[in-house]
Amino acid sequence: MYRIPSSGHLCLIMERLDGESLEVMWPVLDTDEKSAVCGKLKDVFTAIRKIPIPYGSVGKGPVPHHVFHSADTEPVICAPFDSGSKFNAALVRRLRAIWAANEKHSFKADFYERNLDAMLKGHEPRFSHSDLQPKIF
């Protein structure tokens, strides 16, 4: 992974490896082979979830989700955040702004404002894969 200094873009280099996909192989694997694959996947996910990350994105920039989008990239909405409480407050603020633009009240924002900090305390952000697809399980 590297950042292009002139544009600030974060780049991730990946390599496509030859071979059969798990989706193709799964039906022909026996129970022991399937258990071994599941064990390896569990180990990989456990390892990546130990990677420390900020409340925001891996690159310490804005949260890459449309709910946190702000045209003026207002840090109080976009991130990075130094606490879960600030992350929750940004979600509430953004939901209120979305609904206000439609001249409506956000009851969801009211609910989140009352409950998120109490429900989601004591949890650190975790690195996760954003596109896991158990198509064949």
Buried (B, 14 or more C-beta within 10 A) or exposed (E): EEEEEEEEEBEEEEEEEEEEEBEEBBEEEEEEEBEEBEEEEEEEBEEEEEEEBBBBBEBEBBBBEEEBBBEEEEBEBBBBBEEBBBBBBBBBBBBBBBBEEEEEEBEBBEEBBEEBBEEEEEEEEEEEEEEEEEEEE
